[in-house]
Amino acid sequence: MSKKKVRFMCTAFRDGFQSVYGARVFTQDFLPAVEAACDAGIDYFEAGGGARFQSLYFYCNEDAFAMMDAFRTTVGSAANLQTLARGVNVVGLESQPSDIIKLHADLFKKHGITTIRNFDALNDVNNLIYSGQCIVDADLKHQVCVTLMELPPGCTGAHDAEFYEQTLRQILDAGIPYDSVCFKDASGTAVPSKVYETIKRARQMLPEDTFIHFHTHETAGIGVAANLAALEAGADAIDLSLAPCSGGTCQPDLLVMWHALRGSPFDLNIDINKVREAEEVFKECMVDYFLPPEAVAVEPMIPWSPMPGGALTANTQMLRDNDIMDKYPDIIKAMREVVERGGYGTSVTPVSQFYFQQSFNNVMFGPWKRIAETYGQMVLGYFGKTPVPPDPEIMKVASEQLGLQPTTQPPLERNDADPEKGIPAARRQLETNDLELTDENLFIVATCK
């Protein structure tokens, strides 16, 4: 019996870094592992975007565009290099105006990227329309996303198969151009039965030849099972990683998934011994980096407090830096209420950061005594429409503390009217600081505030 070949993207060098090392990894240290992965036959990599844009400037004193150029040089011209974008936020934590969203797509094309995976943490499809069009107009492949998570036990109202089906229907009805569809579970909490039902419905709804990709993490211990459920429902591709950036807060390891698929109708079509050799090279590359213990562990509390791997270790690193790591268990416990009362935005960047910041404030200053600015803006509508209305009491507290009124104005419309955002504002900052006026510098200024 012939087996179905399963495509996979190697996430070790983007999501892996974000999920283990807070995205703080120097380019020269990991390129030998990229070369080894290529030698093992891997030709589809996540190569940037997400937190691996800002982190290079904030923590590594490196240029993210130079990193992407080096990545492309290492893998050659034929490999599919994919980055991660956050809809109207592109690669920043703040939402952006139209000129920066277009510049994002143009620059990532210029610097060797093939595909951009594009999501909105609120599943507000309005935030994907223009950003998706810019990606396609730049002659890049657009992988449009529906973001998944499991609500804390006892919560209902969104994040079920019906909700995801409705979100996908809105994407199709909006006429957003796409080359593939991804169901992205950053916290790794969506239960396998729901993953199966969601992708089964998507397969029935989408044109027959549509490429469906599934993304999850091992944080809650069900990543391999969720991947299997996705494949059985008709997904074409999954995301896998390489040790030491695999398991725990990362994607399941390529070797582990290969083992799980033995005797099944699916085949990863890899030379497993060459992959083992590549992992040894990668481990040696990362030997001098601190490996946080929480990055390699399954966290049983994550279903109650869905903190994604890419935010979990970034935040624990900050807690360590400030010698308050002892507060971490209380912050995780506080997250359930923050998610429940905040409108059920998916726990993925930037919303996962909003959840963590508010949970931190609730632990350090008392429940709802200090509203985190971005969390407050989210519940008041400044990032778009949340899946369900936030708790009116929390909206009232946020409005009073931040001095903001609730809004239904689309973020793109508001940002386009803001003279402090966009290319003209970035140009003024560069001129004031006597810095070179390049497209790259304009984009860096706009997205790395």
C-alpha positions, -999 to 999 in steps of 0.1 A, spaced: 0 0 0 14 34 -10 17 59 18 7 96 17 38 118 17 35 144 45 51 177 39 66 194 69 82 227 77 113 227 100 106 253 126 138 248 146 154 281 135 125 305 142 98 291 164 123 268 180 145 297 190 115 318 202 101 289 222 133 279 239 157 309 240 134 338 239 145 342 203 179 354 215 202 334 192 231 348 171 231 340 134 267 327 131 260 302 158 231 283 141 239 285 104 260 253 105 229 235 118 209 249 89 235 236 65 233 202 82 195 201 79 198 209 42 223 181 38 197 158 55 172 166 27 151 193 45 140 220 20 112 239 39 123 261 67 108 288 90 134 315 86 123 346 104 94 369 113 75 367 146 98 375 175 129 367 154 126 401 139 126 425 169 147 402 191 177 405 168 178 443 173 168 442 210 190 414 222 215 403 196 227 436 181 221 421 147 201 430 116 171 407 109 174 414 72 210 403 71 200 372 90 174 363 63 200 370 36 225 346 53 198 320 57 189 321 20 226 319 10 230 288 32 200 269 19 203 279 -18 177 292 -42 153 262 -43 143 260 -6 110 273 6 118 299 33 88 310 53 83 338 79 55 346 103 34 378 102 7 391 125 -18 406 101 -19 444 105 9 441 132 32 425 106 63 417 128 57 443 155 36 442 187 17 474 176 -6 475 146 7 494 116 -6 516 88 -10 506 52 24 519 40 43 498 65 23 467 58 31 470 22 68 477 29 69 445 50 59 423 21 82 441 -3 112 439 20 107 402 29 105 394 -8 137 414 -14 155 395 14 149 360 1 116 349 16 93 326 -3 61 323 19 46 344 46 22 327 72 -2 355 81 -25 354 111 -46 376 134 -47 366 171 -83 378 174 -94 359 142 -107 393 131 -106 387 93 -106 424 86 -70 424 98 -60 399 72 -75 415 40 -50 442 32 -20 424 47 -28 393 27 -32 413 -5 2 429 0 19 395 4 5 383 -29 12 416 -47 49 412 -36 49 379 -55 52 359 -22 31 329 -13 4 337 13 -5 311 39 -36 325 56 -43 314 91 -71 305 115 -57 306 150 -67 279 175 -65 272 212 -86 254 238 -106 275 262 -99 269 299 -121 241 312 -156 254 319 -154 283 294 -176 283 262 -185 306 235 -157 304 209 -128 282 199 -148 252 188 -151 236 153 -181 258 145 -162 290 154 -132 280 132 -155 270 103 -171 304 106 -137 322 106 -126 303 75 -159 311 58 -153 348 66 -118 346 50 -133 330 18 -161 355 17 -137 384 21 -119 373 -11 -85 372 6 -60 357 -19 -41 327 -5 -19 299 -16 -25 277 14 -44 276 47 -29 271 81 -46 262 114 -22 275 140 -23 264 176 5 284 194 -4 271 229 -7 235 219 -39 231 238 -65 224 210 -76 188 217 -70 163 189 -107 156 184 -114 193 178 -84 195 155 -97 166 135 -133 180 132 -120 215 123 -97 203 95 -123 178 83 -148 207 79 -121 228 62 -113 201 37 -150 198 28 -153 236 25 -122 244 5 -114 236 -31 -102 200 -35 -65 209 -42 -61 234 -13 -29 229 7 -38 227 44 -11 231 70 -14 224 108 8 240 135 9 231 172 33 228 202 41 201 226 36 224 257 4 205 268 18 171 259 -6 164 230 13 178 200 20 144 184 -16 133 189 -29 166 174 -6 162 144 -19 127 138 -55 140 141 -48 167 115 -33 143 90 -62 118 94 -86 147 88 -68 156 55 -41 181 63 -12 181 39 16 195 61 26 198 98 54 217 116 82 198 132 115 208 149 149 195 157 165 190 191 175 209 212 146 231 200 119 205 200 93 190 224 81 209 254 74 245 244 84 238 208 70 217 180 73 179 182 107 166 172 111 153 137 124 120 150 95 116 174 70 123 147 87 99 123 85 72 150 48 80 157 40 75 120 56 41 116 30 16 105 6 44 96 -6 54 61 17 85 63 53 90 56 76 119 61 99 107 33 132 115 51 165 98 56 162 94 94 199 87 100 209 120 82 183 138 104 199 123 135 233 136 123 218 171 117 204 171 153 238 164 167 253 193 147 225 215 160 230 204 197 267 213 193 258 247 179 237 255 209 259 240 236 268 274 251 232 287 254 212 284 286 184 259 282 155 269 305 141 238 322 105 249 315 113 249 277 118 211 276 89 201 299 52 194 294 32 218 316 0 201 329 -15 235 338 -13 249 303 -49 238 294 -61 261 322 -37 288 313 -29 286 276 5 303 274 22 295 240 57 283 239 69 313 220 58 336 248 63 313 278 101 312 277 105 348 266 86 359 297 104 335 321 137 348 308 125 383 318 114 371 352 148 355 357 165 388 346 146 406 373 150 379 400 113 373 403 110 338 388 93 327 420 62 345 408 58 324 377 34 297 391 11 324 404 12 343 371 2 311 352 -26 304 376 -39 340 372 -41 337 334 -74 317 332 -94 347 345 -75 371 322 -84 349 292 -120 344 302 -127 381 308 -107 394 279 -129 382 250 -112 349 241 -85 362 218 -62 334 208 -32 331 230 -6 338 204 16 369 200 8 396 206 -23 386 226 -4 360 246 19 389 257 -12 409 267 -25 380 287 9 375 304 13 412 312 -22 414 327 -17 382 347 17 396 360 0 429 371 -29 410 388 -3 390 408 21 419 416 -4 447 422 -37 429 430 -65 417 407 -74 444 381 -57 472 401 -34 480 372 -46 474 336 -17 465 313 -19 491 285 -21 466 256 -45 443 273 -68 473 280 -65 484 244 -75 449 233 -106 447 254 -116 482 243 -114 472 206 -81 489 195 -67 457 180 -100 446 163 -130 426 173 -125 399 200 -142 365 194 -167 373 221 -174 406 239 -150 412 268 -164 414 304 -182 448 307 -167 454 341 -131 449 328 -139 472 299 -151 499 323 -119 495 345 -97 496 314 -115 527 300 -111 545 333 -75 536 339 -63 542 303 -85 572 295 -97 555 264 -132 550 251 -142 517 234 -139 517 196 -151 497 167 -129 516 142 -107 491 123 -70 494 133 -58 499 98 -82 529 93 -71 544 126 -34 539 119 -36 554 84 -50 586 100 -23 588 127 5 612 118 28 595 144 27 562 124 39 551 90 68 559 67 67 598 71 69 594 109 98 569 106 116 592 81 114 620 106 130 599 133 158 588 110 165 623 99 165 636 135 190 610 144 211 614 113 206 578 102 205 565 66 172 567 48 167 532 35 135 512 33 150 487 57 157 514 83 122 530 78 107 496 85 129 489 116 120 522 131 83 516 125 81 481 139 107 482 167 94 509 190 
